[in-house]
Amino acid sequence: MEATTLVFTVSELASQEIAKIAAENNIENPMLRIRVVPGGCSGFQYAMGFDDSVEETDIVLESNGTKVIIDQFSVPYINGAELDYVQDFMGGGFTIKNPNNFGGGCSCGSGGCGSH
């Protein structure tokens, strides 16, 4: 069986924001789980949150000091993507820049549309 190689990066700004949120919530040694789940107009969207459990089949990686957990189902959909934190006049938020479009572009604003 071929080993799965996963490329997923966390920008420096996103990593800083994750550390800030973890500190505000008294979470020591935070690990961020990112999953692709059913939903959105293209059939998939992202789910993200802190997790302290790692399954045997999960992939754990580190980018810019942030530990990330990704389950096997999500790997083909999230491989090559980057988690970033963007700020504008309306505030700030996390975004996933993903070269793997889930199946056609759209403008609904859900997390399953290409670069959301």
Residue pairs with C-beta under 8 A, 6 or more apart in sequence:
4 59
4 72
4 75
6 59
6 61
6 70
6 75
6 78
6 79
7 79
7 80
8 34
8 61
8 63
8 68
8 70
8 78
8 79
8 80
8 81
8 82
8 83
9 63
9 64
9 81
9 82
9 83
10 18
10 32
10 63
10 64
10 66
10 68
10 82
10 83
11 64
11 82
11 83
11 84
11 85
12 64
13 84
13 85
14 64
14 66
14 83
14 84
14 85
14 94
15 63
15 64
15 65
15 66
16 85
17 85
17 92
17 94
18 30
18 32
18 66
19 30
19 65
19 66
22 28
22 30
22 50
25 50
27 50
29 67
30 50
30 66
30 67
31 50
31 51
31 52
31 54
31 60
31 67
31 68
31 69
32 48
32 49
32 50
32 51
32 66
32 67
32 68
32 69
33 47
33 48
33 49
33 50
33 51
33 68
33 69
33 70
33 71
34 46
34 47
34 48
34 68
34 69
34 70
34 74
34 78
34 83
34 96
35 46
35 47
35 48
35 70
35 71
35 73
35 74
36 44
36 45
36 46
36 47
36 73
36 74
36 77
36 78
36 112
37 44
37 45
37 46
37 47
38 44
38 45
39 45
39 110
39 112
40 102
40 108
40 110
40 111
40 112
40 113
41 106
41 108
41 110
41 112
41 113
42 101
42 102
42 103
42 104
42 106
42 110
42 112
42 113
43 102
43 103
43 112
44 77
44 102
44 111
44 112
45 110
45 111
45 112
46 78
46 96
46 111
46 112
48 83
48 94
51 69
54 60
54 69
55 71
57 71
57 72
58 69
58 70
58 71
58 72
59 69
59 70
59 71
59 72
59 75
60 67
60 68
60 69
61 67
61 68
61 70
62 68
68 83
70 78
76 100
77 98
77 100
77 102
78 96
78 98
78 100
79 100
80 98
80 99
80 100
81 96
81 97
81 98
81 99
81 100
82 96
82 97
82 98
83 94
83 95
83 96
84 94
84 95
84 96
84 97
85 92
85 93
85 94
85 95
86 92
86 93
86 95
95 115
95 116
96 111
96 115
96 116
97 115
98 114
98 115
101 113
101 114
102 112
102 113
102 114
105 113
105 114
106 113
107 113
109 116
110 116
